[in-house]
Amino acid sequence: MKDLNMLFAGFGGQGVLFAGKVAAYAGLIENKEISWLPSYGPEMRGGTANCSVCISDQPIGSPLVTNPNVLVVMNLPSLDKFIDTVEPGGTVIIDSSLIDKKVERTDVNVYYVPSSSLAEENGLKGLSNMILVGKLFKAIAGSDYDFCTGDTLDQAIQKCIPARKANMLDFNRKAVNIGADA
C-alpha cells in the first residue's frame, strides 16, 4: 500500500473530525501505522475544522498533511484553501450540495457528491460526512491507496460511535452505503 495522506475539511459541526477518526480507526484495525491530527478554529461549530489522517505500512514521520493524496471537502472555503495542495493524481471528494464550484485542475480525480442533499432525502440529517466516507472508500478501493475492507470500515464505525449514541450505528451504515453507491 502507498502512504495515504488524507485531509478532511469543512465547518465545525459537520463531522469532519469524526469522518477522519473513522478512517484512522479502519487503518488501525488493519494493523497499519496511523495518525489522526484534528485542527479547528476557536468557534468550533461554524468555525473552520480540518483533520489530517495518515495511513501507512511504515512509521509516520509527521502527522501533518500538507500535500494530501485525498481531500474530502464539505465547504467552499476549505475547497479554495486546500485544492492546490492535493498531489497530482490525487482524489478530491466534494459535497456538491454545499459547493457549486467546479475544480479547474485536470490532474486530480474529482467526485461531486450531493451528500448533504442525499442525507436530508434519506432521513440522515447530519450524516453527510459519512456519505462522503462511503464515497472515499469506494473511490480508492482496489487502488494503491486501498487501506481497508468493507468489514473493517464497519468495525471502525462501531468503534467510533460512543455507547450513548449506539442507536446511530445503522444510520451511519446506511449513509456509508449511500455514499458508496453515489
RARA-V76898 format. One line per field, one symbol per residue. ss: DSSP state (a for helix, b for strand, c for the rest). burial: 1 if it has 24 or more other C-alpha atoms within 12 Angstrom, else 0. A space follows every 50 residues. Layout:
ss: ???
burial: ???
//
This chain:
ss: cccbbbbbbbbccccaaaaaaaaaaaaaacccbbbbbbbbcccccccbbb bbbbbbcccccccccccccbbbbccaaaaaaaaaacccccbbbbbccccc ccccccccbbbbbcaaaaaaaccccccaaaaaaaaaaaaaccccccccca aaaaaaaaaaccaaaaaaaaaaaaaaaaaaac
burial: 00111111111111111111111111111101111111110000000111 11111100000010111111111111011001101110011111110110 00100000111111111110000101111111111111110000111101 01111111011000000010111111111101
//
